[in-house]
Amino acid sequence: MNPKQFLVKYKLYHVLFWALFFGGWYYFRYQDFSTSELALKMVLVKVIDLALLVYITNYILIPQLLYKKKFVVFAIVYFLLVAGFSILKMYVEGQLMNRPDLFNFSNNLKVRIYDNIIPHFLLVSTGAAFKIMLDYGKAQRRLGELAKEKAETELNFLKSQINPHFLFNSINSVYFLIDKSNPEARQALHKFSEMLRYQLYECNGEKIPIEKEVNYLKDYIGLQKLRKEENFFVDFKTSGAVNGFLIEPLLLIPFVENSFKHISHFSNGKPNSVNIELSRENGYFNFKVNNTTEGKELKELGKDGGIGLVNVKRRLELLYPGNHELKVSEKDNVFEVQLKLTIN
């Protein structure tokens, strides 16, 4: 890890900035005070006061109020915050200098506002402006990466197609040629046909109803059940609350594919299982899939062909920035993926 990465990872550049800010402020203002000790205390109060205001504004008020278009509430809270901190700073400075009379609004109100509240507004607003500019730049880069990722995905999809509409129609024709006395073959081909239909005709938009994604998972699981051995158990659970919202298409299937690909193959009576659970609670969509494994899955993570779990992580970063939690773990021969999405 190079020094720049170290600074960014542990946010040490924040500490460095405020240390330099403190040093510069002290250098230019220490002569305003009777002793160097008093100057240090006064400058420290001013820097801490300003830093708290900047961080509260940038990391609480802007994301929670301004970005959520609560403009009036943001303006009121912002004004009260700056005014409140200004009064508190004046009180602390008065106590440090043993001159509380010089730091209250009853003594020359205009001067107190000009020397304390207005500078606070200007400095904190400058910090907020930098925050908004940086967030805008990150959003633009994310949009560019997402557009590039989408274009590459579409190109790869087009390259992989072998006249898909002809293939889809051919599957339907083969379905009717299969003898009715072979229901498993007809059922498997029907599920495959439905999965192909979903990919061809329903995944063209940016988002699709969660119900369709769930049905796609059920069809895939049905096919897997047909090809696996008897010593094999699949449990699929979804609550009735998992409906009425949209999700990125084909976002969940890589996790399910991975669980079937890396499931254990115990033949000594140990269970071989895949467990899938979908739920919705308090504005979050929760998806969990785990499977028994033989202890090699984490090592193979990301080596899969196709989209792979590593690419899914990348998609989540681009499509749900700051609105998802992904946990991957392996313990006691059980590999588990937990995904939590913020939904509207």
C-alpha positions as a printed NumPy array, in Angstrom:
array([[  0.   ,   0.   ,   0.   ],
       [  1.526,   3.298,  -1.084],
       [  1.369,   6.427,   1.133],
       [ -1.511,   7.937,  -0.87 ],
       [ -3.634,   4.803,  -0.523],
       [ -2.803,   4.672,   3.198],
       [ -3.917,   8.265,   3.681],
       [ -7.182,   7.71 ,   1.792],
       [ -8.012,   4.414,   3.498],
       [ -7.647,   5.747,   7.023],
       [ -8.859,   9.305,   6.259],
       [ -5.559,  10.692,   7.533],
       [ -5.707,  13.485,   5.005],
       [ -8.513,  14.968,   7.132],
       [ -6.196,  15.043,  10.14 ],
       [ -3.395,  16.51 ,   8.028],
       [ -5.665,  19.25 ,   6.665],
       [ -6.923,  20.352,  10.072],
       [ -3.415,  20.217,  11.542],
       [ -2.165,  22.538,   8.794],
       [ -5.233,  24.738,   9.226],
       [ -4.572,  24.972,  12.96 ],
       [ -0.883,  25.798,  12.388],
       [ -1.676,  28.514,   9.863],
       [ -4.382,  30.082,  12.019],
       [ -2.098,  30.09 ,  15.062],
       [  0.827,  31.571,  13.107],
       [ -1.201,  34.531,  11.843],
       [ -3.219,  35.213,  15.037],
       [ -1.098,  34.286,  18.066],
       [ -0.002,  37.9  ,  18.507],
       [ -3.629,  38.888,  19.203],
       [ -3.476,  37.226,  22.631],
       [ -1.532,  37.974,  25.788],
       [  0.211,  34.595,  26.073],
       [  1.073,  31.777,  23.678],
       [ -0.817,  29.331,  25.9  ],
       [ -3.99 ,  31.383,  25.624],
       [ -3.442,  31.691,  21.858],
       [ -3.203,  27.885,  21.537],
       [ -6.426,  27.39 ,  23.499],
       [ -8.337,  30.043,  21.565],
       [ -7.201,  28.777,  18.147],
       [ -7.95 ,  25.183,  19.182],
       [-11.512,  26.169,  20.143],
       [-12.006,  27.936,  16.813],
       [-10.657,  24.993,  14.762],
       [-12.667,  22.351,  16.657],
       [-15.793,  24.495,  16.367],
       [-15.333,  24.937,  12.601],
       [-14.437,  21.267,  12.023],
       [-17.561,  20.071,  13.856],
       [-19.738,  22.428,  11.844],
       [-18.204,  21.305,   8.54 ],
       [-18.545,  17.573,   9.284],
       [-22.103,  17.821,  10.622],
       [-23.126,  19.836,   7.563],
       [-21.28 ,  17.705,   4.976],
       [-21.993,  14.244,   6.334],
       [-25.396,  14.641,   7.967],
       [-27.333,  17.678,   6.744],
       [-26.379,  17.504,   3.058],
       [-26.969,  13.735,   2.545],
       [-30.043,  13.5  ,   4.785],
       [-31.779,  16.767,   3.919],
       [-30.36 ,  18.59 ,   0.899],
       [-29.921,  15.524,  -1.351],
       [-33.401,  14.347,  -0.368],
       [-34.806,  17.698,  -1.547],
       [-35.878,  18.848,   1.911],
       [-34.654,  22.336,   1.131],
       [-36.677,  24.325,   3.679],
       [-35.807,  21.971,   6.532],
       [-32.148,  22.027,   5.481],
       [-32.06 ,  25.853,   5.458],
       [-33.68 ,  26.112,   8.902],
       [-31.506,  23.458,  10.516],
       [-28.381,  24.872,   8.861],
       [-29.103,  28.392,  10.158],
       [-29.859,  27.175,  13.7  ],
       [-26.749,  24.984,  13.703],
       [-24.392,  27.781,  12.664],
       [-26.001,  30.306,  15.024],
       [-25.951,  27.83 ,  17.917],
       [-22.297,  26.945,  17.406],
       [-21.419,  30.64 ,  17.112],
       [-23.033,  31.43 ,  20.474],
       [-21.382,  28.42 ,  22.113],
       [-17.969,  29.412,  20.737],
       [-18.394,  32.969,  21.994],
       [-19.232,  31.672,  25.478],
       [-16.18 ,  29.365,  25.6  ],
       [-13.888,  32.15 ,  24.342],
       [-15.253,  34.524,  26.974],
       [-14.547,  31.981,  29.723],
       [-11.002,  31.36 ,  28.475],
       [-10.201,  35.099,  28.427],
       [-12.09 ,  35.786,  31.668],
       [-14.06 ,  38.445,  29.782],
       [-17.548,  37.003,  29.22 ],
       [-18.88 ,  40.526,  28.712],
       [-16.919,  40.8  ,  25.449],
       [-18.536,  37.708,  23.99 ],
       [-22.288,  38.126,  24.313],
       [-24.916,  39.655,  22.075],
       [-25.932,  42.298,  24.588],
       [-22.638,  44.067,  23.901],
       [-22.735,  45.516,  20.386],
       [-24.987,  43.063,  18.556],
       [-23.847,  44.055,  15.042],
       [-20.184,  43.449,  15.868],
       [-20.922,  40.066,  17.436],
       [-22.857,  38.956,  14.307],
       [-20.2  ,  40.334,  11.958],
       [-17.268,  38.76 ,  13.857],
       [-18.844,  35.371,  14.616],
       [-21.969,  34.288,  12.761],
       [-21.18 ,  35.669,   9.291],
       [-17.634,  34.157,   9.153],
       [-19.135,  30.853,  10.273],
       [-21.648,  30.916,   7.43 ],
       [-18.969,  31.764,   4.876],
       [-16.469,  29.125,   6.001],
       [-18.986,  26.301,   6.487],
       [-20.716,  27.149,   3.206],
       [-17.357,  26.951,   1.445],
       [-16.807,  23.482,   2.902],
       [-20.318,  22.453,   1.857],
       [-19.695,  23.712,  -1.67 ],
       [-16.552,  21.562,  -1.931],
       [-18.536,  18.565,  -0.658],
       [-21.28 ,  19.078,  -3.264],
       [-18.712,  19.509,  -6.048],
       [-16.876,  16.322,  -5.046],
       [-20.128,  14.351,  -4.828],
       [-21.182,  15.637,  -8.245],
       [-17.844,  14.582,  -9.717],
       [-18.175,  11.098,  -8.192],
       [-21.717,  10.789,  -9.514],
       [-20.613,  11.749, -13.015],
       [-17.764,   9.225, -12.944],
       [-20.145,   6.552, -11.68 ],
       [-22.603,   7.301, -14.472],
       [-19.795,   7.067, -17.015],
       [-18.624,   3.734, -15.599],
       [-22.192,   2.446, -15.542],
       [-22.75 ,   3.458, -19.168],
       [-19.513,   1.744, -20.187],
       [-20.384,  -1.37 , -18.196],
       [-23.85 ,  -1.495, -19.73 ],
       [-22.483,  -1.094, -23.249],
       [-19.952,  -3.887, -22.697],
       [-22.619,  -6.167, -21.251],
       [-24.954,  -5.541, -24.165],
       [-22.124,  -6.143, -26.638],
       [-21.184,  -9.416, -24.984],
       [-24.821, -10.46 , -24.926],
       [-25.185,  -9.735, -28.635],
       [-21.998, -11.644, -29.408],
       [-23.251, -14.675, -27.496],
       [-26.572, -14.826, -29.314],
       [-26.992, -17.519, -31.971],
       [-30.168, -16.337, -33.573],
       [-31.969, -16.432, -30.191],
       [-35.461, -15.971, -31.601],
       [-34.957, -18.973, -33.871],
       [-33.666, -20.928, -30.857],
       [-36.671, -19.891, -28.78 ],
       [-39.14 , -20.955, -31.478],
       [-37.257, -24.221, -31.992],
       [-37.52 , -25.052, -28.302],
       [-41.283, -24.587, -28.441],
       [-41.429, -26.904, -31.453],
       [-39.344, -29.57 , -29.692],
       [-41.608, -29.323, -26.647],
       [-44.584, -30.565, -28.651],
       [-42.509, -33.403, -30.161],
       [-41.698, -34.863, -26.733],
       [-43.987, -37.736, -25.815],
       [-46.547, -36.813, -23.153],
       [-45.513, -39.908, -21.232],
       [-42.241, -38.138, -20.431],
       [-43.503, -35.245, -18.259],
       [-40.076, -34.501, -16.731],
       [-38.534, -33.757, -20.117],
       [-41.486, -31.596, -21.143],
       [-41.356, -29.762, -17.783],
       [-37.61 , -29.145, -18.053],
       [-37.897, -27.812, -21.604],
       [-40.822, -25.617, -20.59 ],
       [-38.81 , -24.09 , -17.718],
       [-35.858, -23.504, -20.015],
       [-38.168, -21.849, -22.533],
       [-39.567, -19.527, -19.854],
       [-36.06 , -18.582, -18.732],
       [-35.048, -17.782, -22.295],
       [-38.212, -15.733, -22.787],
       [-37.383, -13.75 , -19.654],
       [-33.859, -12.97 , -20.837],
       [-34.893, -12.078, -24.384],
       [-38.056, -10.062, -23.894],
       [-38.299,  -8.868, -20.294],
       [-34.743,  -7.835, -19.361],
       [-34.462,  -4.998, -21.863],
       [-35.402,  -2.277, -19.37 ],
       [-33.23 ,  -0.912, -16.605],
       [-35.343,  -2.5  , -13.886],
       [-38.022,  -5.191, -13.699],
       [-40.614,  -6.215, -11.079],
       [-39.199,  -8.399,  -8.32 ],
       [-41.954, -10.95 ,  -8.986],
       [-40.483, -11.731, -12.42 ],
       [-36.99 , -12.121, -10.996],
       [-38.363, -14.526,  -8.373],
       [-40.131, -16.599, -11.046],
       [-36.896, -16.754, -13.018],
       [-35.086, -18.068,  -9.941],
       [-37.788, -20.689,  -9.428],
       [-37.437, -21.918, -13.016],
       [-33.673, -22.153, -12.663],
       [-33.976, -24.045,  -9.37 ],
       [-36.503, -26.402, -10.969],
       [-34.004, -27.274, -13.694],
       [-31.258, -27.84 , -11.159],
       [-33.441, -30.199,  -9.164],
       [-33.875, -32.375, -12.224],
       [-30.147, -32.837, -12.815],
       [-28.881, -33.331,  -9.272],
       [-28.503, -36.617,  -7.373],
       [-30.939, -37.876,  -4.743],
       [-28.743, -36.883,  -1.784],
       [-29.554, -33.266,  -2.462],
       [-31.913, -30.789,  -0.787],
       [-33.137, -27.367,  -1.937],
       [-35.141, -24.982,   0.248],
       [-36.583, -21.842,  -1.361],
       [-38.44 , -19.365,   0.856],
       [-39.943, -16.021,  -0.103],
       [-42.303, -13.946,   2.008],
       [-45.495, -12.384,   0.732],
       [-43.953,  -8.94 ,   1.257],
       [-41.499,  -9.53 ,  -1.604],
       [-43.574,  -7.743,  -4.237],
       [-44.412,  -4.317,  -5.588],
       [-40.916,  -2.986,  -6.176],
       [-38.346,  -2.988,  -8.968],
       [-34.893,  -4.53 ,  -9.127],
       [-32.066,  -4.701, -11.629],
       [-32.635,  -7.722, -13.918],
       [-30.525, -10.846, -13.452],
       [-28.958,  -9.439, -10.295],
       [-29.65 , -12.436,  -8.047],
       [-29.137, -15.373, -10.389],
       [-25.28 , -15.365, -10.249],
       [-25.419, -16.019,  -6.502],
       [-27.832, -18.913,  -6.986],
       [-25.79 , -20.311,  -9.892],
       [-22.682, -20.179,  -7.725],
       [-24.381, -22.091,  -4.9  ],
       [-25.363, -24.942,  -7.237],
       [-21.983, -24.985,  -8.939],
       [-20.023, -25.31 ,  -5.699],
       [-22.402, -27.457,  -3.668],
       [-20.779, -30.296,  -1.757],
       [-20.909, -33.862,  -3.05 ],
       [-20.905, -35.845,   0.159],
       [-21.91 , -39.494,  -0.284],
       [-21.502, -40.62 ,   3.319],
       [-24.891, -39.503,   4.544],
       [-23.982, -35.85 ,   5.061],
       [-26.553, -33.44 ,   3.607],
       [-25.877, -31.599,   0.364],
       [-28.123, -28.547,   0.399],
       [-28.886, -25.147,  -1.08 ],
       [-31.017, -22.726,   0.949],
       [-32.444, -19.543,  -0.542],
       [-34.448, -16.961,   1.377],
       [-35.996, -13.672,   0.217],
       [-37.665, -11.172,   2.514],
       [-38.611,  -7.52 ,   2.743],
       [-38.542,  -5.485,   5.931],
       [-38.351,  -1.798,   6.922],
       [-37.587,  -0.565,   3.411],
       [-34.954,  -3.224,   2.714],
       [-34.929,  -6.261,   0.443],
       [-32.957,  -9.128,   1.971],
       [-31.598, -11.995,  -0.102],
       [-29.702, -14.893,   1.433],
       [-28.342, -18.026,  -0.208],
       [-26.119, -20.656,   1.333],
       [-24.904, -24.077,   0.333],
       [-22.874, -26.86 ,   1.822],
       [-19.361, -26.851,   0.481],
       [-16.115, -28.748,   0.779],
       [-14.076, -25.721,   1.829],
       [-12.864, -24.518,  -1.563],
       [-15.438, -21.92 ,  -2.484],
       [-13.806, -18.766,  -1.177],
       [-10.602, -19.708,  -2.982],
       [-12.495, -20.098,  -6.24 ],
       [-14.551, -16.941,  -5.807],
       [-14.227, -14.809,  -8.905],
       [-12.676, -17.519, -11.099],
       [-16.014, -18.525, -12.579],
       [-16.796, -18.012, -16.227],
       [-19.533, -15.634, -17.287],
       [-20.394, -12.701, -15.118],
       [-18.954, -14.216, -11.906],
       [-19.491, -13.038,  -8.369],
       [-16.728, -10.447,  -8.619],
       [-18.543,  -8.783, -11.518],
       [-21.79 ,  -8.874,  -9.551],
       [-20.06 ,  -6.971,  -6.765],
       [-18.992,  -4.412,  -9.343],
       [-22.556,  -4.125, -10.664],
       [-23.838,  -3.527,  -7.148],
       [-21.285,  -0.752,  -6.631],
       [-22.432,   0.95 ,  -9.829],
       [-26.179,   0.319,  -9.599],
       [-26.735,   0.629,  -5.843],
       [-23.982,   2.975,  -4.579],
       [-24.379,   3.397,  -0.851],
       [-27.652,   1.448,  -0.932],
       [-26.489,  -2.133,  -0.555],
       [-24.657,  -4.425,   1.825],
       [-23.022,  -7.618,   0.572],
       [-21.554, -10.179,   2.95 ],
       [-19.775, -13.327,   1.788],
       [-18.659, -15.885,   4.361],
       [-17.738, -19.521,   4.783],
       [-17.982, -21.353,   8.096],
       [-18.345, -24.993,   9.067],
       [-18.483, -26.093,   5.416],
       [-21.336, -23.698,   4.64 ],
       [-20.808, -20.92 ,   2.095],
       [-23.235, -18.006,   2.46 ],
       [-24.03 , -14.81 ,   0.618],
       [-26.223, -12.121,   2.176],
       [-27.408,  -9.161,   0.14 ],
       [-29.357,  -6.214,   1.538],
       [-30.776,  -3.603,  -0.841],
       [-32.468,  -0.316,  -0.031],
       [-35.709,  -0.187,  -2.023],
       [-38.217,   2.555,  -2.745]])
